[in-house]
Amino acid sequence: MTVASMSLVMLILAGCEGSIDTNNPPTLELDCYELAVTGGGGNIFIYYAVTNPVKNGVPEVKANVDWITPGEITDSDIALHIAASDINEERYGIVTIDYPGMKSAVKVYITQDKQLLNKFSFKVSEITYKSCTVEYMPLDKNRTYMANIIDAEYFKQSGITDGSLFVAAEMESYLALAQRNNMTLEELMSRVSPQLIYTGDAKRSFVGMQPGATYTIYSYGIEFDGNSYTMTTPLHSTIVDIPMPELYDITFGINVITAGGSVNISITPENWSGYYAVQVAPEDSLQYVQPNEPLTEYHIKGFATNFYTRARTAMKSGITAEQYLRSNCYVGNQTLNVQLSPDKDYMIVVFAVDSKDGEIPVMRSMPSIKHI
């Protein structure tokens, strides 16, 4: 090759890469050289600056591990995607960043924490006294998982505190339902409305919830094997409190006349023309509140739950809300005769109730109380 040809090649290369001053080559500085990231991974950005830059020069980014993926490079930052960890210990990676004409590349040392124990996150929105919307967001978007909600009282009443025992009991329940309908367990859980198993993010709306109740939202990864499944993640859950409906400002006059074990209870609604409920709680019941004890939210929810549960049970047998209200509640001035034990104290509780669009009736006023 002639000297002229060699000079031409050098000019072409210089035109492609820009001129590099070998006495004052480019240098690249980062905002950090060590990074610690969580087990959940995600996108992170490294900010850089180049001294003596080369025309059209762009950093070259490489990682020595497959869980670090270089992303977009702008004139001020470098994007890195860190995959979620799938091991139960820290792991380490190195990102090497080079630049045209730079004497030596720079390195970023990345430490990632062990895999997250929490495989799911939840977002609860649109909460009313009878419904809510839940977004289920699994860390692994390709994993099949169960998504559901259950009254938190279930755990208290069943005594189940171990997640695997709860899942086993739940699977047996669904399996029995599937067999009755000549379906496999996976078919049932995929086709039941609303469906129970998902992959990726999912949003579910729950209606007909009990006002004032606490619910447990839960998810766990599953893998089907014939007519059974195994858990592929621990059970993850969160709590949502369903509020009480707006309580009207209503007063009930309560007058009591006792004669031995017979008690006449006269009730006068002072500013309410609709239905109201009457509960009589003996001193040895959970509903009873001592005369000098203030009425708390816990007590109010207890009265509401007691009424709601009875109404729901009755309506499951086929009666309508109006039929239940007519049979079990009262309207206008009433005098009730009840037989009570003379050696116990009692508390009379009266509150307004209402049903919207034929739904299960609910408490609609603060309770009025009379001790006898």
VOBA-1610 file (N, C-alpha, C; in pm, whole numbers, padded with zeros to 5 digits, always signed):
BEGIN
Met+00087-00119+00000Met+00000+00000+00000Met+00090+00123+00000Thr+00058+00222-00084Thr+00138+00344-00090Thr+00111+00431+00030Val+00200+00528+00050Val+00181+00623+00161Val+00053+00701+00142Ala+00024+00735+00019Ala-00100+00809-00009Ala-00222+00727+00027Ser-00218+00595-00006Ser-00331+00508+00025Ser-00350+00495+00175Met-00237+00479+00246Met-00246+00467+00392Met-00303+00595+00452Ser-00263+00710+00400Ser-00314+00837+00451Ser-00464+00848+00430Leu-00511+00798+00313Leu-00654+00802+00282Leu-00732+00716+00380Val-00681+00595+00409Val-00748+00507+00505Val-00757+00573+00640Met-00647+00635+00683Met-00648+00702+00814Met-00749+00815+00818Leu-00762+00888+00704Leu-00861+00996+00700Leu-01003+00943+00709Ile-01025+00828+00639Ile-01159+00768+00642Ile-01194+00724+00784Leu-01100+00657+00851Leu-01123+00613+00988Leu-01148+00732+01080Ala-01068+00836+01060Ala-01086+00955+01144Ala-01223+01016+01119Gly-01270+01011+00994Gly-01402+01066+00963Gly-01512+00985+01025Cys-01491+00850+01038Cys-01594+00766+01099Cys-01597+00783+01250Glu-01483+00787+01313Glu-01478+00787+01458Glu-01458+00926+01518Gly-01423+01024+01436Gly-01388+01154+01490Gly-01241+01155+01527Ser-01183+01271+01534Ser-01041+01281+01563Ser-01015+01254+01711Ile-00908+01177+01738Ile-00871+01143+01875Ile-00733+01201+01902Asp-00725+01284+02003Asp-00597+01340+02044Asp-00529+01239+02134Thr-00429+01171+02081Thr-00362+01067+02158Thr-00292+01122+02281Asn-00261+01249+02278Asn-00198+01311+02396Asn-00302+01350+02502Asn-00426+01359+02460Asn-00533+01398+02554Asn-00658+01318+02520Pro-00654+01185+02542Pro-00763+01098+02499Pro-00890+01119+02582Pro-01003+01065+02532Pro-01129+01076+02608Pro-01120+01004+02743Thr-01189+01057+02839Thr-01206+00990+02969Thr-01355+00990+03002Leu-01399+00887+03071Leu-01542+00872+03103Leu-01556+00859+03255Glu-01644+00941+03311Glu-01670+00939+03455Glu-01816+00901+03480Leu-01837+00822+03583Leu-01972+00778+03620Leu-02016+00841+03751Asp-02146+00843+03773Asp-02194+00893+03902Asp-02177+00789+04012Cys-02156+00663+03976Cys-02129+00559+04076Cys-02058+00443+04009Tyr-01981+00371+04090Tyr-01906+00258+04038Tyr-01943+00129+04111Glu-02027+00140+04211Glu-02077+00024+04283Glu-02227+00043+04305Leu-02305-00062+04279Leu-02451-00055+04294Leu-02499-00175+04373Ala-02594-00151+04462Ala-02662-00258+04535Ala-02809-00252+04497Val-02863-00361+04446Val-03002-00365+04402Val-03077-00474+04479Thr-03208-00460+04484Thr-03290-00556+04557Thr-03307-00685+04476Gly-03356-00786+04544Gly-03381-00913+04476Gly-03488-00905+04370Gly-03570-00800+04375Gly-03675-00784+04275Gly-03626-00732+04143Gly-03501-00680+04139Gly-03446-00627+04015Gly-03516-00502+03969Gly-03513-00479+03838Gly-03576-00361+03782Gly-03481-00286+03691Asn-03521-00167+03648Asn-03439-00085+03561Asn-03365+00020+03642Ile-03235+00031+03621Ile-03156+00133+03688Ile-03080+00212+03583Phe-03032+00332+03621Phe-02964+00420+03527Phe-02831+00464+03586Ile-02729+00459+03502Ile-02596+00508+03539Ile-02571+00635+03458Tyr-02540+00744+03527Tyr-02515+00870+03459Tyr-02366+00886+03434Tyr-02331+00935+03314Tyr-02190+00946+03279Tyr-02162+01081+03213Ala-02036+01115+03211Ala-01988+01235+03140Ala-01855+01201+03075Val-01835+01254+02953Val-01713+01227+02877Val-01634+01356+02861Thr-01508+01349+02897Thr-01416+01459+02873Thr-01341+01430+02743Asn-01323+01532+02662Asn-01261+01516+02529Asn-01337+01413+02446Pro-01467+01431+02429Pro-01546+01332+02354Pro-01505+01324+02208Val-01532+01209+02149Val-01508+01184+02008Val-01638+01209+01932Lys-01629+01270+01817Lys-01748+01295+01737Lys-01820+01164+01707Asn-01949+01160+01739Asn-02034+01042+01719Asn-01993+00923+01807Gly-01911+00949+01906Gly-01870+00842+01995Gly-01982+00799+02088Val-01998+00670+02106Val-02104+00614+02191Val-02041+00510+02285Pro-02077+00512+02414Pro-02022+00410+02505Pro-02064+00270+02462Glu-01977+00174+02484Glu-02007+00033+02459Glu-02019-00036+02594Val-02133-00101+02616Val-02165-00156+02748Val-02177-00308+02738Lys-02107-00379+02826Lys-02115-00525+02830Lys-02129-00570+02975Ala-02200-00680+02996Ala-02215-00740+03129Ala-02159-00880+03126Asn-02102-00922+03239Asn-02043-01056+03244Asn-02140-01163+03294Val-02266-01124+03321Val-02368-01219+03366Val-02495-01196+03287Asp-02577-01302+03273Asp-02696-01289+03188Asp-02812-01221+03258Trp-02802-01198+03390Trp-02913-01132+03459Trp-02902-00980+03455Ile-02796-00928+03392Ile-02782-00785+03368Ile-02787-00762+03218Thr-02884-00683+03172Thr-02899-00658+03029Thr-02885-00509+03001Pro-02783-00468+02923Pro-02770-00326+02887Pro-02889-00281+02804Gly-02932-00158+02829Gly-03045-00103+02757Gly-03008+00021+02680Glu-03099+00115+02672Glu-03079+00236+02592Glu-02965+00321+02648Ile-02889+00379+02557Ile-02781+00470+02595Ile-02811+00607+02537Thr-02820+00707+02621Thr-02840+00844+02575Thr-02708+00919+02589Asp-02712+01050+02567Asp-02588+01128+02579Asp-02553+01158+02724Ser-02636+01107+02819Ser-02603+01133+02959Ser-02623+01013+03051Asp-02696+00910+03007Asp-02715+00795+03096Asp-02719+00664+03020Ile-02694+00558+03096Ile-02693+00422+03045Ile-02795+00342+03124Ala-02888+00278+03056Ala-02992+00199+03123Ala-02946+00054+03138Leu-02973-00002+03253Leu-02945-00143+03278Leu-03071-00209+03331His-03105-00326+03278His-03217-00403+03333His-03161-00515+03418Ile-03204-00519+03544Ile-03160-00622+03638Ile-03276-00719+03657Ala-03257-00844+03620Ala-03362-00944+03635Ala-03385-00975+03782Ala-03506-01018+03816Ala-03535-01059+03953Ala-03451-01182+03988Ser-03399-01183+04109Ser-03316-01295+04151Ser-03401-01420+04173Asp-03344-01534+04140Asp-03413-01661+04164Asp-03331-01753+04254Ile-03236-01695+04328Ile-03154-01773+04419Ile-03161-01713+04559Asn-03135-01794+04658Asn-03151-01752+04797Asn-03019-01703+04858Glu-02942-01631+04778Glu-02817-01571+04827Glu-02780-01455+04736Glu-02690-01368+04784Glu-02647-01256+04702Glu-02576-01306+04576Arg-02583-01224+04470Arg-02505-01256+04352Arg-02439-01127+04300Tyr-02334-01146+04219Tyr-02250-01034+04181Tyr-02230-01032+04030Gly-02225-00912+03975Gly-02201-00895+03832Gly-02114-00773+03807Ile-02052-00771+03689Ile-01966-00658+03651Ile-02013-00606+03516Val-02031-00475+03508Val-02064-00409+03382Val-01941-00331+03338Thr-01898-00356+03216Thr-01780-00289+03161Thr-01826-00186+03057Ile-01778-00062+03072Ile-01817+00046+02983Ile-01692+00100+02915Asp-01691+00091+02783Asp-01578+00138+02704Asp-01624+00256+02619Tyr-01527+00330+02568Tyr-01557+00447+02485Tyr-01446+00460+02381Pro-01480+00497+02256Pro-01378+00505+02151Pro-01259+00594+02192Gly-01140+00539+02178Gly-01019+00615+02205Gly-00978+00619+02351Met-01065+00566+02441Met-01032+00570+02584Met-00924+00466+02613Lys-00829+00499+02699Lys-00717+00410+02725Lys-00762+00280+02790Ser-00853+00287+02885Ser-00901+00164+02951Ser-01048+00181+02989Ala-01121+00071+02981Ala-01264+00073+03014Ala-01284+00092+03164Val-01403+00139+03200Val-01439+00151+03341Val-01535+00039+03376Lys-01537+00005+03502Lys-01619-00106+03547Lys-01716-00061+03657Val-01834-00121+03655Val-01935-00100+03760Val-01961-00234+03825Tyr-01949-00239+03955Tyr-01967-00364+04030Tyr-02106-00364+04092Ile-02185-00466+04057Ile-02326-00471+04100Ile-02347-00591+04192Thr-02407-00562+04307Thr-02444-00667+04403Thr-02597-00672+04410Gln-02652-00790+04390Gln-02797-00806+04401Gln-02831-00892+04521Asp-02929-00845+04599Asp-02973-00920+04716Asp-03041-01051+04672Lys-03059-01140+04768Lys-03124-01268+04738Lys-03268-01247+04693Gln-03327-01349+04640Gln-03462-01341+04586Gln-03560-01290+04691Leu-03657-01214+04644Leu-03758-01160+04734Leu-03848-01272+04785Leu-03877-01267+04914Leu-03973-01364+04969Leu-04113-01332+04920Asn-04141-01204+04904Asn-04275-01164+04860Asn-04284-01172+04708Lys-04351-01274+04658Lys-04362-01295+04515Lys-04479-01218+04453Phe-04562-01156+04537Phe-04679-01086+04487Phe-04693-00951+04557Ser-04745-00855+04485Ser-04789-00731+04547Ser-04934-00709+04508Phe-05005-00631+04588Phe-05147-00610+04568Phe-05178-00460+04570Lys-05276-00422+04492Lys-05326-00285+04494Lys-05477-00290+04507Val-05530-00230+04612Val-05675-00233+04637Val-05731-00094+04610Ser-05838-00087+04534Ser-05898+00042+04499Ser-06050+00029+04493Glu-06116+00142+04471Glu-06262+00147+04454Glu-06334+00075+04568Ile-06293+00103+04689Ile-06351+00037+04806Ile-06482+00106+04844Thr-06590+00029+04848Thr-06718+00078+04900Thr-06758-00013+05016Tyr-06877+00010+05071Tyr-06919-00074+05183Tyr-06964-00214+05139Lys-06959-00241+05007Lys-07001-00374+04961Lys-06915-00428+04847Ser-06808-00357+04811Ser-06727-00404+04699Ser-06587-00344+04704Cys-06497-00402+04626Cys-06364-00345+04607Cys-06302-00406+04482Thr-06199-00343+04432Thr-06125-00393+04318Thr-05982-00422+04362Val-05930-00538+04321Val-05796-00580+04361Val-05713-00607+04236Glu-05592-00549+04232Glu-05496-00582+04128Glu-05392-00675+04188Tyr-05373-00789+04124Tyr-05273-00887+04166Tyr-05152-00870+04075Met-05035-00846+04132Met-04915-00818+04051Met-04803-00912+04093Pro-04790-01026+04022Pro-04684-01121+04056Pro-04548-01072+04008Leu-04446-01108+04083Leu-04310-01074+04043Leu-04273-01148+03915Asp-04309-01275+03908Asp-04285-01358+03790Asp-04409-01354+03701Lys-04399-01287+03587Lys-04516-01267+03501Lys-04554-01394+03423Asn-04470-01497+03430Asn-04499-01621+03356Asn-04551-01733+03446Arg-04559-01709+03575Arg-04600-01812+03670Arg-04752-01817+03682Thr-04809-01936+03681Thr-04952-01952+03708Thr-04976-01938+03858Tyr-05081-01866+03894Tyr-05106-01844+04036Tyr-05256-01836+04066Met-05287-01862+04191Met-05423-01848+04243Met-05442-01706+04294Ala-05555-01646+04266Ala-05587-01512+04316Ala-05728-01511+04371Asn-05743-01476+04500Asn-05876-01479+04558Asn-05882-01391+04681Ile-05996-01391+04745Ile-06020-01312+04866Ile-06110-01393+04958Ile-06093-01378+05088Ile-06171-01455+05184Ile-06195-01371+05308Asp-06310-01391+05370Asp-06341-01323+05496Asp-06236-01362+05599Ala-06173-01263+05661Ala-06067-01291+05758Ala-06117-01372+05877Glu-06248-01369+05901Glu-06304-01446+06011Glu-06286-01596+05989Tyr-06267-01637+05864Tyr-06248-01779+05835Tyr-06129-01833+05913Phe-06021-01758+05915Phe-05901-01805+05982Phe-05921-01813+06134Lys-05997-01718+06188Lys-06025-01721+06332Lys-06112-01840+06367Gln-06215-01863+06286Gln-06310-01969+06316Gln-06254-02108+06289Ser-06171-02120+06185Ser-06114-02251+06150Ser-05993-02285+06233Gly-05926-02181+06285Gly-05804-02206+06361Gly-05683-02235+06274Ile-05698-02222+06142Ile-05586-02248+06051Ile-05492-02128+06048Thr-05367-02150+06083Thr-05268-02044+06080Thr-05154-02076+05983Asp-05146-02201+05940Asp-05040-02242+05848Asp-05090-02230+05704Gly-05015-02157+05620Gly-05057-02133+05483Gly-05073-02260+05401Ser-04984-02358+05420Ser-04993-02481+05342Ser-05118-02561+05378Leu-05159-02557+05506Leu-05281-02626+05547Leu-05404-02560+05485Phe-05403-02427+05479Phe-05514-02355+05417Phe-05524-02391+05269Val-05409-02394+05200Val-05409-02427+05057Val-05457-02570+05033Ala-05415-02663+05118Ala-05457-02803+05103Ala-05609-02815+05119Ala-05664-02745+05220Ala-05809-02749+05241Ala-05883-02684+05125Glu-05828-02577+05074Glu-05890-02508+04962Glu-05890-02597+04837Met-05778-02664+04811Met-05769-02751+04694Met-05871-02865+04704Glu-05885-02924+04821Glu-05982-03033+04839Glu-06124-02985+04811Ser-06154-02863+04854Ser-06287-02807+04831Ser-06314-02788+04682Tyr-06217-02732+04610Tyr-06235-02711+04467Tyr-06236-02843+04390Leu-06157-02940+04436Leu-06155-03070+04369Leu-06291-03138+04379Ala-06353-03131+04497Ala-06485-03191+04514Ala-06587-03123+04422Leu-06577-02991+04410Leu-06668-02918+04321Leu-06644-02957+04176Ala-06517-02973+04138Ala-06485-03012+04001Ala-06539-03150+03968Gln-06526-03243+04060Gln-06573-03379+04037Gln-06724-03384+04023Arg-06794-03301+04102Arg-06940-03296+04091Arg-06984-03244+03955Asn-06899-03163+03892Asn-06933-03104+03763Asn-06860-03171+03647Asn-06801-03290+03674Asn-06731-03366+03571Asn-06625-03283+03500Met-06548-03211+03578Met-06440-03128+03525Met-06311-03162+03597Thr-06199-03132+03533Thr-06072-03144+03603Thr-06056-03022+03693Leu-05966-03032+03788Leu-05943-02921+03880Leu-05897-02797+03805Glu-05808-02815+03708Glu-05759-02699+03632Glu-05870-02637+03548Glu-05957-02720+03490Glu-06069-02667+03412Glu-06161-02583+03499Leu-06192-02635+03616Leu-06281-02562+03706Leu-06223-02427+03743Met-06095-02426+03783Met-06034-02302+03833Met-06008-02202+03722Ser-06005-02251+03597Ser-05988-02160+03483Ser-06119-02104+03435Arg-06228-02181+03453Arg-06355-02145+03391Arg-06459-02093+03488Val-06440-02117+03620Val-06537-02067+03716Val-06540-01915+03708Ser-06655-01857+03733Ser-06669-01713+03724Ser-06691-01652+03863Pro-06603-01560+03909Pro-06482-01518+03839Pro-06374-01625+03848Gln-06288-01632+03746Gln-06187-01736+03744Gln-06090-01719+03861Leu-06018-01825+03891Leu-05932-01826+04009Leu-05784-01827+03977Ile-05747-01872+03856Ile-05605-01880+03825Ile-05570-01785+03710Tyr-05451-01728+03718Tyr-05407-01626+03624Tyr-05259-01642+03596Thr-05214-01574+03492Thr-05073-01556+03463Thr-05051-01409+03431Gly-04951-01347+03491Gly-04931-01204+03473Gly-05022-01123+03562Asp-05021-00992+03544Asp-05104-00904+03627Asp-05251-00932+03601Ala-05332-00922+03705Ala-05476-00947+03693Ala-05551-00848+03780Lys-05669-00814+03735Lys-05757-00725+03813Lys-05890-00795+03834Arg-05935-00798+03960Arg-06064-00860+03991Arg-06150-00764+04071Ser-06278-00764+04044Ser-06375-00685+04120Ser-06457-00779+04206Phe-06465-00749+04333Phe-06541-00830+04428Phe-06662-00750+04474Val-06780-00811+04468Val-06905-00745+04507Val-06975-00830+04611Gly-07080-00774+04670Gly-07155-00848+04771Gly-07076-00872+04897Met-06983-00784+04929Met-06901-00801+05048Met-06977-00751+05171Gln-06932-00796+05286Gln-07001-00762+05409Gln-06954-00627+05462Pro-07045-00533+05480Pro-07005-00402+05533Pro-06939-00415+05670Gly-06830-00341+05689Gly-06760-00341+05817Gly-06674-00462+05842Ala-06665-00553+05745Ala-06587-00676+05764Ala-06443-00656+05717Thr-06356-00744+05764Thr-06217-00745+05721Thr-06195-00868+05633Tyr-06131-00846+05519Tyr-06105-00954+05425Tyr-05955-00974+05406Thr-05919-01097+05373Thr-05780-01131+05341Thr-05769-01154+05191Ile-05689-01072+05124Ile-05657-01091+04983Ile-05535-01181+04976Tyr-05537-01281+04890Tyr-05423-01372+04889Tyr-05391-01424+04749Ser-05266-01467+04733Ser-05217-01528+04610Ser-05109-01629+04644Tyr-05094-01728+04558Tyr-04981-01819+04568Tyr-04962-01886+04432Gly-04837-01912+04397Gly-04808-01980+04271Gly-04850-02126+04278Ile-04899-02179+04166Ile-04941-02319+04164Ile-04893-02387+04036Glu-04876-02516+04046Glu-04841-02599+03930Glu-04929-02723+03933Phe-05005-02745+03827Phe-05099-02856+03822Phe-05028-02987+03788Asp-05075-03093+03850Asp-05026-03228+03822Asp-05147-03321+03829Gly-05208-03345+03712Gly-05330-03424+03711Gly-05442-03347+03782Asn-05504-03411+03879Asn-05616-03350+03950Asn-05572-03295+04086Ser-05455-03239+04088Ser-05406-03172+04209Ser-05306-03065+04167Tyr-05267-02984+04261Tyr-05162-02887+04231Tyr-05073-02869+04353Thr-04955-02820+04327Thr-04861-02792+04436Thr-04830-02643+04437Met-04792-02592+04553Met-04756-02452+04566Met-04614-02432+04513Thr-04598-02328+04431Thr-04465-02295+04381Thr-04409-02170+04447Thr-04490-02105+04532Thr-04444-01992+04613Thr-04512-02002+04749Pro-04462-01931+04847Pro-04538-01922+04973Pro-04670-01848+04950Leu-04760-01861+05045Leu-04887-01788+05042Leu-04860-01643+05079His-04904-01550+04995His-04888-01408+05022His-05026-01345+05039Ser-05038-01251+05133Ser-05169-01195+05161Ser-05157-01052+05210Thr-05268-00983+05205Thr-05280-00851+05265Thr-05424-00836+05312Ile-05448-00734+05392Ile-05579-00714+05455Ile-05648-00592+05395Val-05779-00603+05375Val-05859-00487+05334Val-05979-00478+05427Asp-06001-00360+05480Asp-06116-00334+05567Asp-06227-00270+05484Ile-06342-00336+05480Ile-06458-00282+05409Ile-06531-00187+05505Pro-06555-00064+05464Pro-06617+00033+05556Pro-06765+00003+05578Met-06818+00063+05682Met-06962+00061+05705Met-07028+00159+05608Pro-07154+00135+05571Pro-07225+00237+05491Pro-07246+00362+05576Glu-07280+00469+05510Glu-07308+00593+05583Glu-07421+00567+05683Leu-07398+00605+05808Leu-07499+00582+05912Leu-07582+00708+05933Tyr-07712+00694+05917Tyr-07801+00807+05935Tyr-07808+00848+06082Asp-07835+00973+06105Asp-07850+01025+06242Asp-07995+01001+06287Ile-08018+00885+06346Ile-08153+00844+06385Ile-08154+00807+06533Thr-08259+00845+06602Thr-08272+00814+06744Thr-08394+00725+06766Phe-08377+00626+06854Phe-08489+00539+06892Phe-08510+00551+07043Gly-08634+00583+07079Gly-08669+00583+07221Gly-08696+00440+07266Ile-08637+00398+07378Ile-08654+00261+07429Ile-08702+00270+07574Asn-08818+00212+07598Asn-08873+00209+07733Asn-08899+00063+07773Val-08861+00026+07895Val-08870-00113+07938Val-08952-00124+08066Ile-09045-00221+08066Ile-09122-00253+08188Ile-09101-00402+08213Thr-09048-00435+08333Thr-09020-00576+08365Thr-09120-00626+08469Ala-09156-00753+08456Ala-09243-00819+08553Ala-09198-00964+08561Gly-09106-00995+08656Gly-09050-01130+08665Gly-08960-01154+08545Gly-08988-01262+08474Gly-08909-01293+08356Gly-08965-01234+08229Ser-09081-01168+08239Ser-09144-01109+08122Ser-09105-00962+08112Val-09065-00920+07992Val-09021-00782+07971Val-09095-00724+07852Asn-09156-00608+07874Asn-09217-00534+07764Asn-09121-00424+07719Ile-09085-00428+07593Ile-08991-00330+07537Ile-09067-00244+07437Ser-09083-00117+07471Ser-09152-00023+07382Ser-09048+00058+07305Ile-09062+00061+07174Ile-08963+00128+07088Ile-09033+00234+07005Thr-08977+00355+07006Thr-09033+00466+06931Thr-08927+00526+06838Pro-08939+00505+06706Pro-08846+00571+06613Pro-08880+00719+06604Glu-08787+00805+06639Glu-08818+00947+06647Glu-08807+01017+06512Asn-08725+00965+06422Asn-08711+01030+06290Asn-08675+00928+06182Trp-08748+00817+06185Trp-08723+00710+06089Trp-08853+00636+06062Ser-08888+00624+05933Ser-09013+00557+05896Ser-08990+00419+05837Gly-08863+00380+05824Gly-08832+00252+05762Gly-08820+00140+05864Tyr-08757+00029+05822Tyr-08739-00087+05909Tyr-08627-00061+06010Tyr-08639-00130+06124Tyr-08530-00129+06222Tyr-08520-00267+06286Ala-08401-00296+06336Ala-08373-00425+06397Ala-08361-00409+06548Val-08396-00515+06619Val-08384-00518+06765Val-08302-00640+06804Gln-08197-00619+06881Gln-08115-00728+06932Gln-08113-00720+07084Val-08126-00835+07150Val-08120-00842+07296Val-07999-00928+07332Ala-07901-00867+07398Ala-07776-00937+07429Ala-07762-00960+07579Pro-07751-01086+07625Pro-07728-01112+07768Pro-07585-01075+07807Glu-07564-01058+07936Glu-07435-01010+07985Glu-07319-01106+07957Asp-07348-01232+07933Asp-07243-01329+07906Asp-07219-01352+07757Ser-07273-01263+07671Ser-07253-01275+07527Ser-07145-01179+07480Leu-07091-01207+07362Leu-06988-01120+07305Leu-07043-00984+07265Gln-07173-00978+07244Gln-07234-00853+07202Gln-07252-00753+07316Tyr-07249-00804+07438Tyr-07282-00719+07554Tyr-07174-00614+07580Val-07220-00493+07609Val-07131-00382+07645Val-07170-00334+07784Gln-07074-00327+07874Gln-07101-00282+08010Gln-07160-00141+08011Pro-07250-00110+08107Pro-07315+00022+08108Pro-07219+00140+08110Asn-07103+00122+08174Asn-07007+00234+08182Asn-06900+00228+08074Glu-06918+00136+07979Glu-06818+00118+07874Glu-06861+00193+07749Pro-06772+00273+07690Pro-06811+00347+07569Pro-06833+00252+07451Leu-06922+00291+07362Leu-06950+00212+07244Leu-06841+00240+07139Thr-06767+00138+07103Thr-06655+00155+07010Thr-06693+00108+06871Glu-06604+00134+06775Glu-06625+00086+06639Glu-06634-00066+06636Tyr-06556-00130+06722Tyr-06560-00276+06729Tyr-06701-00325+06766His-06762-00261+06867His-06898-00299+06908His-06998-00275+06795Ile-06988-00159+06731Ile-07083-00124+06625Ile-07074-00225+06510Lys-06951-00259+06471Lys-06933-00357+06364Lys-06987-00494+06407Gly-06975-00524+06536Gly-07027-00651+06585Gly-07178-00660+06570Phe-07251-00553+06606Phe-07397-00552+06588Phe-07432-00564+06440Ala-07359-00488+06356Ala-07387-00490+06212Ala-07362-00629+06153Thr-07252-00692+06195Thr-07218-00825+06143Thr-07321-00929+06184Asn-07364-00922+06309Asn-07463-01016+06359Asn-07592-01008+06277Phe-07636-00886+06250Phe-07757-00868+06170Phe-07736-00914+06027Tyr-07625-00873+05966Tyr-07597-00904+05826Tyr-07586-01055+05804Thr-07518-01123+05895Thr-07497-01266+05881Thr-07629-01342+05883Arg-07718-01303+05974Arg-07849-01369+05981Arg-07930-01344+05854Ala-07927-01219+05806Ala-08002-01187+05684Ala-07945-01262+05564Arg-07813-01268+05553Arg-07751-01338+05441Arg-07785-01487+05443Thr-07781-01548+05561Thr-07812-01689+05573Thr-07956-01716+05532Ala-08046-01629+05575Ala-08187-01646+05540Ala-08210-01630+05391Met-08144-01533+05328Met-08165-01508+05186Met-08104-01619+05100Lys-08003-01687+05152Lys-07947-01801+05078Lys-08048-01914+05067Ser-08144-01917+05160Ser-08246-02023+05155Ser-08357-01990+05055Gly-08353-01868+04999Gly-08447-01837+04892Gly-08541-01722+04917Ile-08545-01667+05038Ile-08636-01556+05062Ile-08574-01425+05013Thr-08656-01327+04988Thr-08608-01199+04939Thr-08573-01108+05056Ala-08506-00998+05026Ala-08471-00902+05130Ala-08596-00844+05195Glu-08695-00814+05115Glu-08819-00757+05169Glu-08889-00857+05260Gln-08889-00983+05221Gln-08950-01085+05306Gln-08876-01097+05439Tyr-08745-01091+05434Tyr-08669-01100+05559Tyr-08698-00980+05649Leu-08702-00862+05590Leu-08727-00741+05669Leu-08866-00747+05734Arg-08964-00792+05657Arg-09099-00799+05711Arg-09111-00900+05824Ser-09036-01010+05814Ser-09047-01118+05913Ser-08962-01096+06037Asn-08853-01021+06025Asn-08757-01013+06134Asn-08730-00873+06186Cys-08789-00772+06120Cys-08765-00634+06163Cys-08898-00563+06189Tyr-08890-00437+06223Tyr-09009-00365+06269Tyr-09018-00230+06201Val-09141-00176+06201Val-09167-00044+06147Val-09258+00030+06244Gly-09231+00159+06266Gly-09317+00240+06352Gly-09304+00204+06499Asn-09396+00257+06581Asn-09394+00230+06725Asn-09431+00084+06751Gln-09353+00019+06835Gln-09376-00122+06864Gln-09354-00149+07013Thr-09429-00249+07064Thr-09406-00299+07199Thr-09383-00449+07188Leu-09266-00493+07229Leu-09228-00633+07218Leu-09230-00696+07356Asn-09283-00816+07364Asn-09283-00890+07490Asn-09185-01007+07476Val-09084-01006+07562Val-08982-01112+07555Val-08965-01174+07694Gln-08923-01300+07696Gln-08897-01372+07821Gln-08746-01373+07846Leu-08704-01316+07959Leu-08563-01308+07993Leu-08537-01367+08130Ser-08417-01417+08150Ser-08381-01473+08280Ser-08369-01362+08384Pro-08435-01376+08501Pro-08431-01269+08602Pro-08296-01254+08670Asp-08205-01351+08654Asp-08076-01343+08723Asp-07964-01296+08631Lys-08000-01235+08519Lys-07900-01182+08427Lys-07931-01038+08390Asp-07825-00964+08357Asp-07842-00832+08299Asp-07845-00845+08147Tyr-07917-00751+08084Tyr-07930-00756+07939Tyr-07907-00617+07880Met-07881-00617+07750Met-07867-00492+07676Met-07957-00500+07553Ile-08039-00399+07534Ile-08126-00391+07416Ile-08060-00297+07315Val-08049-00343+07192Val-07985-00265+07086Val-08085-00246+06973Val-08105-00122+06929Val-08199-00092+06821Val-08127-00004+06718Phe-08141-00039+06591Phe-08081+00043+06484Phe-08160+00029+06356Ala-08154+00132+06273Ala-08223+00132+06144Ala-08152+00037+06048Val-08232-00027+05962Val-08176-00115+05860Val-08241-00083+05726Asp-08171-00117+05618Asp-08222-00084+05486Asp-08163-00180+05384Ser-08233-00196+05272Ser-08186-00280+05162Ser-08197-00202+05033Lys-08088-00196+04958Lys-08088-00124+04831Lys-08097-00224+04718Asp-08196-00204+04633Asp-08214-00289+04514Asp-08223-00437+04548Gly-08285-00470+04660Gly-08306-00610+04696Gly-08183-00681+04748Glu-08076-00606+04779Glu-07955-00669+04831Glu-07973-00702+04979Ile-07875-00773+05035Ile-07882-00810+05176Ile-07893-00683+05260Pro-07991-00676+05350Pro-08008-00555+05432Pro-07886-00528+05519Val-07863-00401+05548Val-07748-00360+05629Val-07791-00259+05734Met-07707-00244+05838Met-07728-00142+05940Met-07715-00004+05877Arg-07807+00090+05913Arg-07801+00225+05855Arg-07805+00335+05959Ser-07791+00302+06087Ser-07785+00407+06189Ser-07699+00361+06305Met-07650+00457+06381Met-07584+00422+06506Met-07684+00354+06598Pro-07641+00253+06671Pro-07736+00181+06758Pro-07777+00264+06880Ser-07903+00253+06914Ser-07954+00306+07042Ser-07954+00190+07142Ile-07909+00217+07266Ile-07888+00109+07363Ile-07961+00138+07493Lys-08017+00030+07552Lys-08082+00039+07682Lys-08040-00083+07763His-07986-00063+07883His-07949-00173+07971His-08064-00203+08068Ile-08088-00334+08092Ile-08193-00374+08188Ile-08137-00484+08278
//
